[in-house]
Amino acid sequence: MRDDRGQSSIEWLGVALIVVTILGALASTELGAAVPRAFASMVCTATGGGCATAGEEGTGAARSGTADDGALSADDLAALADVLVDGDPAAVRAALDALDDAPVAQALDALTDLLALTDGVPQDIRVRANAARIAAEIERMQADLALVDPDDDGGVLGAIEDFIDDNVPLVGDGVPDTDAERAALLQSRIDLLQGWLDDGRQIIAFEPPTTPWGSDAVIVEVFGDLDTATHIGIIVPGITNDMDSYDAGLATSTRAIAEATGGDTALVAHLGYDTPDSLTDAATRTGQRAREAAGDLAGFIDALDADGRDRDVTLVGHSYGSRVAAEAVQQSQDVDRVVILGSPGTGVETAADLGLDPDDVYVGRNADDPIRHVGTVEGVVQQTGIDPGDLGHGRDPVDDGYGGQLLEGPPTGGHSGYFDPLDGIGVSVTAIIDGRPDDADVAADRGGGTPR
């Protein structure tokens, strides 16, 4: 679902060679068995590989000796895997719709990762597959937690991480300083993921962080039913959104909008990329991350009608997420309208450049939102003093010359106040997603915009 955003195999091999000295020194101690397991877990997480625990067969192995009527043979599973790898959403959907409950359960056991992350897989199957991945990540973190002494800074995992952090800054960046901090972070994430399972959350894509202590997870969650919905709203977040902030941030905002819409509307919280860490993060100043993320987002959108039923799709991008949304709109065939909120810019000069009718492009920004100082090349150069290059995000979408429809916004609300379905621009966002764009409070219809 996403490009590899962790360290390369070469970089991790270098780390492994450094750490092997530690492993050798400890091999004859009581920690000798624990250390390799801890390091293997860290490298496994960082490189995105499958992490099987002791005694586990590993995801992807078909059940042997199945004798139930209707069970899939090894050849059947291989054929299904080929369809999933090929990735044609309509073919994926057709293949899975043809299966009864027992073969689906067998496929979930054998092809967990493919079913979890392939567009076109029905929502209920993706939820079950990702629940298995979440459970596996909980188990992995519990194993790591067992190696950390929260009352002492000399734990096995801590020693390895300290060594990496001190000697390989690129790899060790962001590692908590003490075992107490490491234990607290692991426990908070275990509680987070376990809460998702306990609450029956509809997570349809989950990829854990790509570095041992990173937070750049992929999380895509549905509020409602994508398979039966007529209207679908997809919300793409901006900077600082990650695994640790997800529940309090993007999930809460998306849920609020979903609860204010009708029964035939579903919402998607789509944290599908590594968001920039802050306003001062160099990634915030260019469109590179947005371009990298747009393909997966467009593919997800275009797969929504894999069952042959057309949906009305509204794509909402907030902050840097508006640049992601703008890039995806230009690649997708199935976005009906786009809502650009608190945007630093969309990388294009006019609404018409997005490839939609400008009347289907909505722009909103609170009067006190400081984002207006971030996106222009002039603003970036002024703040950083470096050459423009790929810096900036193009014309300010609030500029009259950009075109599209400008949403009426309140004088306050700052950079995050866009998702209250009962107040400010959030009222209009809810109406647009719910298939009632005529109810949006539009300050001005600015047409297609004019080049500058």
Secondary structure as UniProt FT lines:
FT   HELIX           9..26
FT   TURN            27..28
FT   TURN            30..33
FT   HELIX           34..47
FT   TURN            54..55
FT   TURN            59..60
FT   TURN            69..70
FT   HELIX           74..86
FT   HELIX           89..97
FT   HELIX           101..110
FT   HELIX           112..117
FT   TURN            119..120
FT   HELIX           123..145
FT   TURN            146..147
FT   TURN            150..151
FT   TURN            153..154
FT   HELIX           156..167
FT   HELIX           169..172
FT   TURN            173..174
FT   HELIX           179..198
FT   TURN            199..200
FT   STRAND          203..207
FT   TURN            212..213
FT   STRAND          218..223
FT   TURN            226..228
FT   STRAND          231..236
FT   TURN            239..240
FT   TURN            243..246
FT   HELIX           247..251
FT   HELIX           252..259
FT   TURN            263..264
FT   STRAND          265..271
FT   TURN            279..280
FT   HELIX           282..285
FT   HELIX           288..302
FT   HELIX           303..305
FT   TURN            306..307
FT   STRAND          312..318
FT   HELIX           320..329
FT   TURN            330..331
FT   STRAND          337..341
FT   HELIX           351..354
FT   HELIX           358..360
FT   STRAND          361..364
FT   TURN            367..368
FT   HELIX           370..373
FT   HELIX           377..384
FT   TURN            389..390
FT   TURN            397..398
FT   HELIX           400..402
FT   STRAND          405..407
FT   TURN            414..418
FT   TURN            421..422
FT   HELIX           425..433
FT   TURN            434..435
FT   HELIX           437..439
FT   STRAND          442..445
FT   TURN            447..448
//
